[in-house]
Amino acid sequence: MRRRPPPSSAEPSASASSPVCLTDKGVRVEFAKENLAFTGEDNPMATLLLSVMGAFAEFERALILERQREGIAEAKARGAYTGRKPALTPWRPC
């Protein structure tokens, strides 16, 4: 599992990948299916909507990871999951 580095003291309290932080940097966030676009020049209602959508996406991702960990634990209990095979062989001096 890949982890994000901790934010530095110079960064705002929002996480580095939060949608509001991205729009503050001039990034345009666009949802093609819903025909929604967000820029840093949005009104407070658009900022709220973008924050709520980001929170739901983060929540959904946490649920996916939780179910994945539960599935791996059940598979390990059955003996069906052994993990990834080693990509490198152990180093042996000549």
N, C-alpha and C positions, 0 to 999 in steps of 0.2 A: 504494500500500500504506500502510495506516495503522499508525503506530508508537506504542507506549506511551511516555509520558514516563518519564524515569528516576525511581526511587524516591527520596524525600527521606531525609535522614539520620535523621529521627524514625521512619520506618517500619521494621518488622522486615525481615530479610534475604530472606524469602519474597517472591515477586512479588505485586503488588497483587491479581491475579486468582486466586491459588492457592486451592483449595478449603479448605484448613486455615485460611488467613487469613480467609476469609469466615465460617467457622463461629465463629472467635474474636470476630467482630463481632456475633454473634447471628443470623446468617443460617442458615436451615434449607435444606439441599441435599437435594432429593428426586429419585429416579429412579423414575418411574411404572411403566415397563415391568418393571423388576427388583424393584419393591416395596421399595426401599431408601430410608431417610431418615437424614440425618446432621445432628446439631446440635453445638453446642460442648460439650455434656455427654456425649459419647460416650466409650467405653472406648478403650484404646490400639489394639486390633485394628481397630475401626471407623475410627480416625484413619489407620492404615496403609492400609486398604482404600481410603479416600477419596483418599489421597495417590497410591497406585498408579494408580487410575482417572484422576486428574488428569494424571499423567505420561504415561499412554498417550494421552489426548486431545491433549496438547501434542505428542507424538511424531507422531501421525496428522496433525495440522494442519501440522507441518513437512514431512512427506512430500507432502501435497497441494500446498503452496506450491512445493516443489522440482520436482514433476512439471509444475506450471503454468509455471514459469520455463523448464524444458526444452522444453515444447511451444511456447512463444512464441519461443524461440531457433530452433527448427527451422522454424517458420512464417516468421520473418524471413529465414532463409537461403533459403527458397523464394521469398520476395518476396510471400507471401500475407498477411503481417501488417504493417500500417502504423501501428498504434496508434490511439488515439482521435482523432477529428476535433476541432479547436479549438472550444471552446464560445463564445469571444468573438472578435470581430474585432480586428485590431491598431488601437490608438488612433492617430488622425491629427489633429493640430491643425488648426483651421479656417483 
